[in-house]
């Protein structure tokens, strides 16, 4: 249905931001720069300017993915940790652990939105809602 994953993501994001006063201040400054003292509703253009807030959202979803694992059926022989895995085998990819690999994300347990100011180190390092032709399974 989608609402559970959205609610879960928002709860963890708000918790992560609440635990980081410097992050809160940075978000506040960004919003002040965009809106000044206006109480107008945000526009699509405003949303595109919220670069740091977007980094926070990405980082929250990296640490607490809405979909903790994805399953795939292998189409060809695949070597995994020195073992040959046969075609037709169903493998589970634990997204929670992939997003916490130190070689992909230094200080993997830390909430560091700034890491998203640069592209991810590998195109499949951040597989939030899956990847490839079956991306976004929900």
VMD Tcl script that builds the backbone (N, CA, C; Angstrom):
set m [mol new atoms 414]
animate dup $m
set s [atomselect $m all]
$s set {name element resname resid chain x y z} {
  {N N UNK 1 A 0.814 -1.192 0.000}
  {CA C UNK 1 A 0.000 0.000 0.000}
  {C C UNK 1 A 0.860 1.260 0.000}
  {N N UNK 2 A 2.056 1.188 0.520}
  {CA C UNK 2 A 2.959 2.319 0.437}
  {C C UNK 2 A 2.961 3.251 1.628}
  {N N UNK 3 A 1.856 3.333 2.363}
  {CA C UNK 3 A 1.822 4.306 3.459}
  {C C UNK 3 A 2.682 3.874 4.636}
  {N N UNK 4 A 2.832 2.572 4.862}
  {CA C UNK 4 A 3.680 2.115 5.964}
  {C C UNK 4 A 5.141 2.456 5.715}
  {N N UNK 5 A 5.606 2.258 4.488}
  {CA C UNK 5 A 6.999 2.558 4.187}
  {C C UNK 5 A 7.267 4.060 4.281}
  {N N UNK 6 A 6.311 4.864 3.861}
  {CA C UNK 6 A 6.471 6.319 3.951}
  {C C UNK 6 A 6.496 6.767 5.402}
  {N N UNK 7 A 5.576 6.258 6.208}
  {CA C UNK 7 A 5.520 6.626 7.629}
  {C C UNK 7 A 6.800 6.208 8.343}
  {N N UNK 8 A 7.270 5.018 8.048}
  {CA C UNK 8 A 8.496 4.518 8.681}
  {C C UNK 8 A 9.681 5.403 8.301}
  {N N UNK 9 A 9.796 5.732 7.033}
  {CA C UNK 9 A 10.899 6.574 6.571}
  {C C UNK 9 A 10.865 7.939 7.252}
  {N N UNK 10 A 9.687 8.541 7.353}
  {CA C UNK 10 A 9.570 9.857 7.992}
  {C C UNK 10 A 9.922 9.801 9.470}
  {N N UNK 11 A 9.487 8.762 10.157}
  {CA C UNK 11 A 9.806 8.624 11.590}
  {C C UNK 11 A 11.311 8.550 11.812}
  {N N UNK 12 A 11.995 7.705 11.047}
  {CA C UNK 12 A 13.444 7.579 11.210}
  {C C UNK 12 A 14.169 8.845 10.776}
  {N N UNK 13 A 13.681 9.504 9.738}
  {CA C UNK 13 A 14.309 10.746 9.299}
  {C C UNK 13 A 14.184 11.820 10.377}
  {N N UNK 14 A 12.987 11.981 10.923}
  {CA C UNK 14 A 12.786 12.990 11.972}
  {C C UNK 14 A 13.623 12.682 13.204}
  {N N UNK 15 A 13.729 11.399 13.568}
  {CA C UNK 15 A 14.563 11.014 14.703}
  {C C UNK 15 A 16.025 11.364 14.431}
  {N N UNK 16 A 16.494 11.067 13.223}
  {CA C UNK 16 A 17.889 11.339 12.876}
  {C C UNK 16 A 18.188 12.833 12.919}
  {N N UNK 17 A 17.295 13.633 12.377}
  {CA C UNK 17 A 17.485 15.087 12.394}
  {C C UNK 17 A 17.400 15.615 13.827}
  {N N UNK 18 A 16.474 15.095 14.617}
  {CA C UNK 18 A 16.314 15.545 16.006}
  {C C UNK 18 A 17.565 15.283 16.837}
  {N N UNK 19 A 18.320 14.261 16.483}
  {CA C UNK 19 A 19.538 13.917 17.224}
  {C C UNK 19 A 20.750 14.734 16.800}
  {N N UNK 20 A 20.617 15.581 15.800}
  {CA C UNK 20 A 21.759 16.312 15.234}
  {C C UNK 20 A 21.473 17.813 15.158}
  {N N UNK 21 A 21.782 18.570 16.217}
  {CA C UNK 21 A 21.512 20.019 16.213}
  {C C UNK 21 A 22.167 20.778 15.054}
  {N N UNK 22 A 23.359 20.376 14.643}
  {CA C UNK 22 A 24.018 21.075 13.532}
  {C C UNK 22 A 23.245 20.847 12.236}
  {N N UNK 23 A 22.738 19.644 12.052}
  {CA C UNK 23 A 21.914 19.344 10.873}
  {C C UNK 23 A 20.650 20.200 10.907}
  {N N UNK 24 A 20.028 20.302 12.072}
  {CA C UNK 24 A 18.824 21.134 12.211}
  {C C UNK 24 A 19.122 22.577 11.811}
  {N N UNK 25 A 20.241 23.098 12.297}
  {CA C UNK 25 A 20.610 24.483 11.980}
  {C C UNK 25 A 20.867 24.668 10.484}
  {N N UNK 26 A 21.493 23.678 9.865}
  {CA C UNK 26 A 21.792 23.770 8.436}
  {C C UNK 26 A 20.507 23.745 7.614}
  {N N UNK 27 A 19.572 22.880 7.987}
  {CA C UNK 27 A 18.271 22.841 7.298}
  {C C UNK 27 A 17.554 24.173 7.477}
  {N N UNK 28 A 17.555 24.677 8.692}
  {CA C UNK 28 A 16.886 25.947 8.978}
  {C C UNK 28 A 17.483 27.086 8.145}
  {N N UNK 29 A 18.799 27.134 8.060}
  {CA C UNK 29 A 19.464 28.174 7.259}
  {C C UNK 29 A 19.098 28.056 5.784}
  {N N UNK 30 A 19.076 26.813 5.289}
  {CA C UNK 30 A 18.719 26.604 3.885}
  {C C UNK 30 A 17.299 27.101 3.620}
  {N N UNK 31 A 16.377 26.771 4.507}
  {CA C UNK 31 A 14.984 27.199 4.323}
  {C C UNK 31 A 14.840 28.711 4.454}
  {N N UNK 32 A 15.601 29.331 5.359}
  {CA C UNK 32 A 15.585 30.792 5.486}
  {C C UNK 32 A 16.089 31.449 4.199}
  {N N UNK 33 A 17.132 30.871 3.617}
  {CA C UNK 33 A 17.671 31.412 2.361}
  {C C UNK 33 A 16.654 31.321 1.229}
  {N N UNK 34 A 15.838 30.285 1.242}
  {CA C UNK 34 A 14.847 30.088 0.177}
  {C C UNK 34 A 13.609 30.947 0.407}
  {N N UNK 35 A 13.091 30.942 1.632}
  {CA C UNK 35 A 11.803 31.592 1.912}
  {C C UNK 35 A 11.926 32.978 2.535}
  {N N UNK 36 A 13.098 33.308 3.043}
  {CA C UNK 36 A 13.310 34.563 3.769}
  {C C UNK 36 A 12.301 34.614 4.911}
  {N N UNK 37 A 11.499 35.621 5.008}
  {CA C UNK 37 A 10.508 35.696 6.094}
  {C C UNK 37 A 9.095 35.425 5.591}
  {N N UNK 38 A 8.993 34.897 4.406}
  {CA C UNK 38 A 7.690 34.664 3.790}
  {C C UNK 38 A 7.018 33.426 4.371}
  {N N UNK 39 A 5.687 33.452 4.397}
  {CA C UNK 39 A 4.938 32.265 4.829}
  {C C UNK 39 A 4.227 31.616 3.638}
  {N N UNK 40 A 4.704 31.919 2.436}
  {CA C UNK 40 A 4.101 31.360 1.225}
  {C C UNK 40 A 4.353 29.854 1.151}
  {N N UNK 41 A 3.492 29.134 0.441}
  {CA C UNK 41 A 3.739 27.695 0.269}
  {C C UNK 41 A 4.926 27.465 -0.671}
  {N N UNK 42 A 5.608 26.349 -0.520}
  {CA C UNK 42 A 6.750 26.074 -1.396}
  {C C UNK 42 A 6.311 25.782 -2.828}
  {N N UNK 43 A 7.156 26.152 -3.752}
  {CA C UNK 43 A 6.923 25.854 -5.166}
  {C C UNK 43 A 7.834 24.693 -5.576}
  {N N UNK 44 A 7.619 24.191 -6.766}
  {CA C UNK 44 A 8.494 23.136 -7.294}
  {C C UNK 44 A 9.929 23.656 -7.382}
  {N N UNK 45 A 10.085 24.902 -7.780}
  {CA C UNK 45 A 11.418 25.500 -7.870}
  {C C UNK 45 A 12.079 25.539 -6.497}
  {N N UNK 46 A 11.300 25.870 -5.465}
  {CA C UNK 46 A 11.836 25.878 -4.100}
  {C C UNK 46 A 12.349 24.491 -3.714}
  {N N UNK 47 A 11.581 23.471 -4.044}
  {CA C UNK 47 A 11.980 22.102 -3.707}
  {C C UNK 47 A 13.321 21.747 -4.349}
  {N N UNK 48 A 13.548 22.212 -5.565}
  {CA C UNK 48 A 14.816 21.939 -6.250}
  {C C UNK 48 A 15.987 22.651 -5.579}
  {N N UNK 49 A 15.714 23.716 -4.848}
  {CA C UNK 49 A 16.769 24.452 -4.147}
  {C C UNK 49 A 17.110 23.839 -2.790}
  {N N UNK 50 A 16.308 22.927 -2.316}
  {CA C UNK 50 A 16.511 22.324 -0.988}
  {C C UNK 50 A 17.523 21.184 -1.070}
  {N N UNK 51 A 18.747 21.526 -1.455}
  {CA C UNK 51 A 19.796 20.528 -1.669}
  {C C UNK 51 A 20.167 19.807 -0.376}
  {N N UNK 52 A 20.358 20.556 0.693}
  {CA C UNK 52 A 20.778 19.921 1.953}
  {C C UNK 52 A 19.656 19.067 2.524}
  {N N UNK 53 A 18.431 19.540 2.450}
  {CA C UNK 53 A 17.304 18.738 2.934}
  {C C UNK 53 A 17.207 17.437 2.139}
  {N N UNK 54 A 17.440 17.502 0.836}
  {CA C UNK 54 A 17.445 16.281 0.026}
  {C C UNK 54 A 18.552 15.332 0.480}
  {N N UNK 55 A 19.719 15.881 0.808}
  {CA C UNK 55 A 20.811 15.050 1.332}
  {C C UNK 55 A 20.391 14.369 2.633}
  {N N UNK 56 A 19.674 15.093 3.478}
  {CA C UNK 56 A 19.192 14.517 4.743}
  {C C UNK 56 A 18.224 13.364 4.478}
  {N N UNK 57 A 17.337 13.552 3.534}
  {CA C UNK 57 A 16.365 12.502 3.198}
  {C C UNK 57 A 17.096 11.273 2.666}
  {N N UNK 58 A 18.048 11.467 1.766}
  {CA C UNK 58 A 18.821 10.338 1.232}
  {C C UNK 58 A 19.571 9.609 2.348}
  {N N UNK 59 A 20.161 10.379 3.247}
  {CA C UNK 59 A 20.931 9.769 4.332}
  {C C UNK 59 A 20.022 9.014 5.296}
  {N N UNK 60 A 18.862 9.573 5.592}
  {CA C UNK 60 A 17.906 8.861 6.446}
  {C C UNK 60 A 17.460 7.552 5.819}
  {N N UNK 61 A 17.220 7.568 4.522}
  {CA C UNK 61 A 16.804 6.347 3.826}
  {C C UNK 61 A 17.959 5.364 3.655}
  {N N UNK 62 A 19.175 5.864 3.609}
  {CA C UNK 62 A 20.333 4.959 3.567}
  {C C UNK 62 A 20.429 4.185 4.877}
  {N N UNK 63 A 20.311 4.898 5.986}
  {CA C UNK 63 A 20.440 4.255 7.296}
  {C C UNK 63 A 19.242 3.384 7.645}
  {N N UNK 64 A 18.069 3.800 7.233}
  {CA C UNK 64 A 16.833 3.091 7.600}
  {C C UNK 64 A 15.988 2.864 6.350}
  {N N UNK 65 A 16.423 1.953 5.482}
  {CA C UNK 65 A 15.689 1.737 4.229}
  {C C UNK 65 A 14.281 1.211 4.475}
  {N N UNK 66 A 13.339 1.717 3.712}
  {CA C UNK 66 A 11.951 1.269 3.826}
  {C C UNK 66 A 11.804 -0.188 3.424}
  {N N UNK 67 A 12.609 -0.607 2.482}
  {CA C UNK 67 A 12.607 -1.998 2.022}
  {C C UNK 67 A 13.962 -2.580 2.435}
  {N N UNK 68 A 14.015 -3.354 3.541}
  {CA C UNK 68 A 15.309 -3.796 4.075}
  {C C UNK 68 A 16.027 -4.849 3.237}
  {N N UNK 69 A 15.297 -5.580 2.399}
  {CA C UNK 69 A 15.955 -6.532 1.504}
  {C C UNK 69 A 15.128 -6.704 0.239}
  {N N UNK 70 A 15.810 -7.129 -0.823}
  {CA C UNK 70 A 15.144 -7.419 -2.087}
  {C C UNK 70 A 15.598 -8.802 -2.545}
  {N N UNK 71 A 14.754 -9.488 -3.274}
  {CA C UNK 71 A 15.073 -10.830 -3.768}
  {C C UNK 71 A 15.130 -10.814 -5.290}
  {N N UNK 72 A 16.032 -11.609 -5.828}
  {CA C UNK 72 A 16.168 -11.745 -7.274}
  {C C UNK 72 A 16.505 -13.197 -7.605}
  {N N UNK 73 A 16.074 -13.634 -8.781}
  {CA C UNK 73 A 16.426 -14.961 -9.300}
  {C C UNK 73 A 17.561 -14.755 -10.306}
  {N N UNK 74 A 18.675 -15.453 -10.092}
  {CA C UNK 74 A 19.831 -15.312 -10.970}
  {C C UNK 74 A 19.537 -15.877 -12.353}
  {N N UNK 75 A 20.006 -15.173 -13.373}
  {CA C UNK 75 A 19.809 -15.615 -14.756}
  {C C UNK 75 A 21.030 -16.354 -15.292}
  {N N UNK 76 A 22.165 -16.210 -14.631}
  {CA C UNK 76 A 23.396 -16.838 -15.107}
  {C C UNK 76 A 24.267 -17.219 -13.919}
  {N N UNK 77 A 25.285 -18.038 -14.176}
  {CA C UNK 77 A 26.237 -18.372 -13.118}
  {C C UNK 77 A 26.818 -17.083 -12.551}
  {N N UNK 78 A 26.890 -17.021 -11.248}
  {CA C UNK 78 A 27.425 -15.848 -10.575}
  {C C UNK 78 A 28.412 -16.317 -9.517}
  {N N UNK 79 A 29.589 -15.708 -9.490}
  {CA C UNK 79 A 30.567 -16.039 -8.456}
  {C C UNK 79 A 30.363 -15.067 -7.304}
  {N N UNK 80 A 30.119 -15.631 -6.135}
  {CA C UNK 80 A 29.839 -14.827 -4.953}
  {C C UNK 80 A 30.714 -15.331 -3.819}
  {N N UNK 81 A 31.629 -14.517 -3.356}
  {CA C UNK 81 A 32.558 -14.887 -2.277}
  {C C UNK 81 A 33.292 -16.191 -2.586}
  {N N UNK 82 A 33.664 -16.376 -3.844}
  {CA C UNK 82 A 34.409 -17.555 -4.233}
  {C C UNK 82 A 33.563 -18.767 -4.568}
  {N N UNK 83 A 32.257 -18.677 -4.417}
  {CA C UNK 83 A 31.348 -19.786 -4.723}
  {C C UNK 83 A 30.589 -19.483 -6.012}
  {N N UNK 84 A 30.383 -20.527 -6.818}
  {CA C UNK 84 A 29.582 -20.373 -8.027}
  {C C UNK 84 A 28.126 -20.639 -7.656}
  {N N UNK 85 A 27.281 -19.656 -7.915}
  {CA C UNK 85 A 25.850 -19.775 -7.630}
  {C C UNK 85 A 25.144 -19.984 -8.967}
  {N N UNK 86 A 24.334 -21.016 -9.037}
  {CA C UNK 86 A 23.709 -21.457 -10.285}
  {C C UNK 86 A 22.558 -20.541 -10.725}
  {N N UNK 87 A 22.295 -20.497 -12.041}
  {CA C UNK 87 A 21.119 -19.767 -12.535}
  {C C UNK 87 A 19.850 -20.363 -11.922}
  {N N UNK 88 A 18.868 -19.517 -11.700}
  {CA C UNK 88 A 17.609 -19.961 -11.103}
  {C C UNK 88 A 17.595 -19.852 -9.588}
  {N N UNK 89 A 18.764 -19.661 -8.989}
  {CA C UNK 89 A 18.843 -19.511 -7.537}
  {C C UNK 89 A 18.264 -18.159 -7.138}
  {N N UNK 90 A 17.440 -18.156 -6.110}
  {CA C UNK 90 A 16.903 -16.897 -5.582}
  {C C UNK 90 A 17.870 -16.388 -4.523}
  {N N UNK 91 A 18.299 -15.152 -4.687}
  {CA C UNK 91 A 19.203 -14.535 -3.716}
  {C C UNK 91 A 18.502 -13.341 -3.081}
  {N N UNK 92 A 18.779 -13.141 -1.812}
  {CA C UNK 92 A 18.270 -11.977 -1.091}
  {C C UNK 92 A 19.412 -10.993 -0.899}
  {N N UNK 93 A 19.161 -9.761 -1.213}
  {CA C UNK 93 A 20.140 -8.695 -1.022}
  {C C UNK 93 A 19.659 -7.876 0.165}
  {N N UNK 94 A 20.455 -7.873 1.214}
  {CA C UNK 94 A 20.076 -7.166 2.432}
  {C C UNK 94 A 20.506 -5.702 2.306}
  {N N UNK 95 A 19.591 -4.876 1.846}
  {CA C UNK 95 A 19.856 -3.460 1.581}
  {C C UNK 95 A 20.396 -2.766 2.827}
  {N N UNK 96 A 19.846 -3.108 3.981}
  {CA C UNK 96 A 20.284 -2.522 5.252}
  {C C UNK 96 A 21.798 -2.675 5.412}
  {N N UNK 97 A 22.330 -3.859 5.098}
  {CA C UNK 97 A 23.771 -4.096 5.234}
  {C C UNK 97 A 24.576 -3.465 4.103}
  {N N UNK 98 A 24.052 -3.495 2.886}
  {CA C UNK 98 A 24.758 -2.870 1.760}
  {C C UNK 98 A 24.986 -1.391 2.059}
  {N N UNK 99 A 23.990 -0.736 2.616}
  {CA C UNK 99 A 24.094 0.696 2.920}
  {C C UNK 99 A 24.998 0.993 4.107}
  {N N UNK 100 A 25.478 -0.044 4.778}
  {CA C UNK 100 A 26.370 0.137 5.924}
  {C C UNK 100 A 27.773 -0.420 5.669}
  {N N UNK 101 A 28.119 -0.630 4.419}
  {CA C UNK 101 A 29.464 -1.107 4.085}
  {C C UNK 101 A 30.431 0.072 4.134}
  {N N UNK 102 A 31.426 -0.035 5.016}
  {CA C UNK 102 A 32.367 1.068 5.232}
  {C C UNK 102 A 33.153 1.421 3.975}
  {N N UNK 103 A 33.404 0.435 3.102}
  {CA C UNK 103 A 34.155 0.748 1.884}
  {C C UNK 103 A 33.314 1.567 0.905}
  {N N UNK 104 A 32.001 1.548 1.062}
  {CA C UNK 104 A 31.119 2.359 0.226}
  {C C UNK 104 A 30.729 3.661 0.911}
  {N N UNK 105 A 30.505 3.581 2.217}
  {CA C UNK 105 A 30.049 4.734 2.995}
  {C C UNK 105 A 30.903 4.848 4.258}
  {N N UNK 106 A 31.972 5.650 4.225}
  {CA C UNK 106 A 32.789 5.822 5.428}
  {C C UNK 106 A 31.923 6.267 6.614}
  {N N UNK 107 A 32.291 5.806 7.796}
  {CA C UNK 107 A 31.485 6.039 9.005}
  {C C UNK 107 A 30.036 5.626 8.735}
  {N N UNK 108 A 29.816 4.375 8.392}
  {CA C UNK 108 A 28.507 3.927 7.909}
  {C C UNK 108 A 27.358 4.056 8.901}
  {N N UNK 109 A 27.646 4.075 10.190}
  {CA C UNK 109 A 26.571 4.179 11.186}
  {C C UNK 109 A 26.197 5.630 11.479}
  {N N UNK 110 A 26.997 6.570 11.015}
  {CA C UNK 110 A 26.769 7.986 11.314}
  {C C UNK 110 A 25.776 8.603 10.332}
  {N N UNK 111 A 24.974 9.537 10.840}
  {CA C UNK 111 A 24.050 10.309 10.009}
  {C C UNK 111 A 24.827 11.505 9.467}
  {N N UNK 112 A 25.307 11.386 8.232}
  {CA C UNK 112 A 26.148 12.409 7.605}
  {C C UNK 112 A 25.547 12.834 6.266}
  {N N UNK 113 A 24.593 13.748 6.288}
  {CA C UNK 113 A 23.941 14.169 5.037}
  {C C UNK 113 A 24.916 14.698 3.992}
  {N N UNK 114 A 26.021 15.292 4.431}
  {CA C UNK 114 A 26.987 15.880 3.497}
  {C C UNK 114 A 27.565 14.851 2.530}
  {N N UNK 115 A 27.521 13.578 2.892}
  {CA C UNK 115 A 28.074 12.559 1.987}
  {C C UNK 115 A 27.335 12.550 0.648}
  {N N UNK 116 A 26.101 13.079 0.608}
  {CA C UNK 116 A 25.295 13.061 -0.612}
  {C C UNK 116 A 25.515 14.293 -1.482}
  {N N UNK 117 A 26.413 15.177 -1.079}
  {CA C UNK 117 A 26.752 16.307 -1.940}
  {C C UNK 117 A 27.566 15.830 -3.145}
  {N N UNK 118 A 28.160 14.633 -3.025}
  {CA C UNK 118 A 28.869 13.980 -4.134}
  {C C UNK 118 A 28.067 12.751 -4.555}
  {N N UNK 119 A 28.254 12.265 -5.781}
  {CA C UNK 119 A 27.537 11.050 -6.199}
  {C C UNK 119 A 27.977 9.843 -5.371}
  {N N UNK 120 A 27.118 8.813 -5.265}
  {CA C UNK 120 A 27.521 7.608 -4.535}
  {C C UNK 120 A 28.741 6.958 -5.194}
  {N N UNK 121 A 29.532 6.208 -4.419}
  {CA C UNK 121 A 30.777 5.641 -4.945}
  {C C UNK 121 A 30.575 4.570 -6.019}
  {N N UNK 122 A 29.416 3.985 -6.092}
  {CA C UNK 122 A 29.118 2.927 -7.065}
  {C C UNK 122 A 27.638 3.028 -7.396}
  {N N UNK 123 A 27.262 2.766 -8.643}
  {CA C UNK 123 A 25.859 2.974 -9.027}
  {C C UNK 123 A 24.897 2.060 -8.279}
  {N N UNK 124 A 25.383 0.941 -7.729}
  {CA C UNK 124 A 24.510 0.057 -6.951}
  {C C UNK 124 A 24.808 0.126 -5.454}
  {N N UNK 125 A 25.542 1.146 -5.024}
  {CA C UNK 125 A 25.822 1.297 -3.594}
  {C C UNK 125 A 24.565 1.720 -2.834}
  {N N UNK 126 A 23.699 2.458 -3.495}
  {CA C UNK 126 A 22.482 2.986 -2.872}
  {C C UNK 126 A 21.313 2.401 -3.647}
  {N N UNK 127 A 20.778 1.308 -3.142}
  {CA C UNK 127 A 19.712 0.583 -3.844}
  {C C UNK 127 A 18.414 0.683 -3.056}
  {N N UNK 128 A 18.032 1.877 -2.779}
  {CA C UNK 128 A 16.923 2.175 -1.887}
  {C C UNK 128 A 15.661 1.366 -2.160}
  {N N UNK 129 A 15.133 1.463 -3.357}
  {CA C UNK 129 A 13.915 0.731 -3.707}
  {C C UNK 129 A 14.206 -0.278 -4.804}
  {N N UNK 130 A 15.411 -0.841 -4.794}
  {CA C UNK 130 A 15.857 -1.813 -5.772}
  {C C UNK 130 A 16.649 -1.082 -6.846}
  {N N UNK 131 A 16.984 -1.802 -7.907}
  {CA C UNK 131 A 17.769 -1.216 -8.994}
  {C C UNK 131 A 17.541 -2.041 -10.250}
  {N N UNK 132 A 17.885 -1.465 -11.359}
  {CA C UNK 132 A 17.755 -2.191 -12.616}
  {C C UNK 132 A 16.346 -2.144 -13.176}
  {N N UNK 133 A 15.992 -3.098 -14.058}
  {CA C UNK 133 A 14.708 -3.040 -14.763}
  {C C UNK 133 A 13.492 -3.226 -13.860}
  {N N UNK 134 A 13.682 -3.750 -12.659}
  {CA C UNK 134 A 12.555 -3.922 -11.736}
  {C C UNK 134 A 12.649 -2.929 -10.572}
  {N N UNK 135 A 13.185 -1.770 -10.842}
  {CA C UNK 135 A 13.348 -0.747 -9.819}
  {C C UNK 135 A 11.999 -0.337 -9.241}
  {N N UNK 136 A 11.971 -0.034 -7.973}
  {CA C UNK 136 A 10.788 0.371 -7.208}
  {C C UNK 136 A 9.708 -0.707 -7.267}
  {N N UNK 137 A 9.868 -1.679 -6.405}
  {CA C UNK 137 A 8.975 -2.831 -6.400}
  {C C UNK 137 A 7.633 -2.547 -5.752}
  {N N UNK 138 A 7.451 -1.386 -5.149}
  {CA C UNK 138 A 6.186 -1.066 -4.478}
  {C C UNK 138 A 5.457 -0.098 -5.252}
}
mol reanalyze $m
mol bondsrecalc $m
mol representation Tube
mol addrep $m
